[in-house]
């Protein structure tokens, strides 16, 4: 487990685009009428408390495996309504864990041409607590399509453009560093880009996901983790830990 929020490293490795295989099925989880009513009621309560949320398609992870340098994910169609409606203790108490939606999301460890990592600052609802995070978002099986297949690399590219302002043409290399388990299944992508850190921090992205962007030198990642572990969002913390481990492995192999 990583940190206090039970973010778990499920798979660790280095997977190129051709080594990531995502099977997506259109069939959905089968909920009883009673479960459907519960899910809709739970979503309505959540929406009244957080008016900005909206429904959308998700990819529910049925299973995953990693072997011989390849990462396999078996997914099927779900929705944000089903995710919200099943992710609570009352649903689990009444209906069990078998039908709890496990959404697939992607996040980027963004490394610039001047060898810095980009992260964003978010301010909490009470405007006092500031947290650090990486660009991330859910896989959209309707829009994140490449060659008529759901492609998590495209999810990461989309989130980088929306939240940071990175264009697809500015991405030099992307590699998946593994999977995390935290409120779903989260893929971490090391993304190397052409712009400098200052160039990126000066941009105005389409979405106001972060209050502002900051950067750290790649050599300072371990120290950054030691000093700020409690401030970093769980899936972002896991992503930075995977990156730090990846770099340490490279150094050991070169020694």
Beta strands, then each sheet from edge to edge (+ up, - down):
strand 1: 8-15
strand 2: 20-28
strand 3: 57-67
strand 4: 70-79
strand 5: 104-111
strand 6: 116-123
strand 7: 130-133
strand 8: 136-138
strand 9: 145-146
strand 10: 149-150
strand 11: 171-181
strand 12: 185-193
strand 13: 212-217
sheet 1: 1+ 11- 12+ 5+ 6- 7+
sheet 2: 1+ 11- 12+ 5+ 8-
sheet 3: 1+ 11- 12+ 5+ 6- 13+
sheet 4: 2+ 4+ 3-
sheet 5: 9+ 10-
end
